Amino acid sequence: PAHMQGQSQASALRGGQPAPAADQAIIETGRGVGIRTLTHLYGLPFVGGSRQLAERPDMFFDLSTDPYQMHNLAGTDAQADVARDLDRRLRAWDAHTPWMHESRDERKS
């Protein structure tokens, strides 16, 4: 349905062709949001129990060299261009996600 986020997999479930894979996935948890690409994982925590995103990430992993996520690059200068791009993409998603806006509006009331 139009009110739901995501990509329909109905065709694949009916035995048809699966929808083309996206190059990213957004991960939502109770403590923040993240973006997962084929090569990286980048996450921003929520600020103090709100749904507002923090200024700095709490996780940033290069999955091509660190698939088990043992070396967190958040807070370092490593792969700064990649981190900036993922941050931009995640904040763009945040700006266009209705439930995030509704939560912010409710807090202001």
C-alpha positions as CSV (number, residue, x, y, z in Angstrom):
1,P,0.0,0.0,0.0
2,A,1.0,3.6,-0.6
3,H,1.1,4.4,3.1
4,M,3.7,1.7,3.8
5,Q,7.5,2.1,3.4
6,G,9.4,-0.6,1.5
7,Q,9.5,-2.4,-1.8
8,S,6.8,-5.0,-2.7
9,Q,8.1,-8.6,-3.0
10,A,4.6,-9.9,-4.1
11,S,5.8,-10.9,-7.5
12,A,8.6,-13.0,-6.1
13,L,6.1,-14.7,-3.6
14,R,3.9,-15.5,-6.6
15,G,6.7,-17.2,-8.4
16,G,7.5,-14.3,-10.7
17,Q,10.6,-12.2,-11.0
18,P,11.8,-10.6,-7.8
19,A,12.0,-6.8,-7.6
20,P,15.5,-5.4,-8.3
21,A,17.6,-5.1,-5.2
22,A,18.2,-1.7,-3.9
23,D,21.8,-0.5,-3.3
24,Q,20.9,0.4,0.3
25,A,18.7,-0.5,3.2
26,I,17.6,1.7,6.1
27,I,17.7,0.1,9.5
28,E,15.4,1.6,12.2
29,T,15.9,0.6,15.9
30,G,14.8,2.0,19.2
31,R,18.1,3.8,19.6
32,G,18.6,5.3,16.1
33,V,18.7,4.7,12.4
34,G,21.4,3.3,10.1
35,I,22.1,2.9,6.4
36,R,23.5,-0.4,5.1
37,T,25.1,-0.5,1.6
38,L,26.9,-3.4,0.0
39,T,30.1,-2.2,1.4
40,H,29.4,0.0,4.5
41,L,27.2,0.3,7.6
42,Y,26.7,3.8,9.1
43,G,24.4,4.7,12.0
44,L,23.2,7.7,13.8
45,P,21.7,7.5,17.3
46,F,18.6,9.4,18.5
47,V,19.3,12.3,20.8
48,G,18.1,11.8,24.4
49,G,14.9,9.7,23.9
50,S,13.7,11.8,21.0
51,R,13.6,10.9,17.3
52,Q,16.0,13.6,16.4
53,L,19.2,12.4,14.9
54,A,22.5,13.1,16.6
55,E,25.2,15.1,14.9
56,R,27.8,12.4,14.9
57,P,27.5,8.7,14.1
58,D,27.9,5.9,16.7
59,M,28.8,3.3,14.1
60,F,30.6,3.2,10.8
61,F,32.0,0.0,9.4
62,D,33.7,-0.9,6.1
63,L,32.1,-4.2,5.5
64,S,34.4,-5.1,2.6
65,T,37.4,-5.2,4.9
66,D,35.7,-5.7,8.3
67,P,32.6,-8.0,7.6
68,Y,32.3,-8.9,11.3
69,Q,32.2,-5.2,12.4
70,M,35.1,-5.4,14.7
71,H,36.6,-2.0,13.9
72,N,34.2,0.9,14.4
73,L,35.4,3.9,12.3
74,A,32.9,6.3,13.8
75,G,34.7,9.3,15.3
76,T,37.8,8.8,13.1
77,D,38.9,10.5,9.9
78,A,38.9,7.1,8.1
79,Q,37.0,7.1,4.8
80,A,35.7,10.6,5.4
81,D,34.2,11.0,1.9
82,V,32.2,7.7,2.3
83,A,31.0,8.8,5.8
84,R,29.8,12.2,4.5
85,D,27.9,10.5,1.6
86,L,26.2,8.0,3.9
87,D,25.4,10.7,6.4
88,R,23.8,12.8,3.6
89,R,21.8,9.8,2.4
90,L,20.6,8.9,5.8
91,R,19.6,12.5,6.7
92,A,17.8,12.8,3.3
93,W,15.8,9.7,4.2
94,D,15.1,11.1,7.6
95,A,13.8,14.4,6.1
96,H,11.4,12.5,3.8
97,T,10.1,9.9,6.3
98,P,6.6,10.8,7.4
99,W,6.6,8.9,10.8
100,M,9.8,10.8,11.7
101,H,8.1,14.1,11.1
102,E,4.9,13.1,13.0
103,S,7.0,12.2,16.0
104,R,8.8,15.5,15.9
105,D,5.5,17.4,15.6
106,E,4.0,15.5,18.5
107,R,6.9,16.5,20.7
108,K,6.4,20.2,20.0
109,S,2.7,20.0,21.1
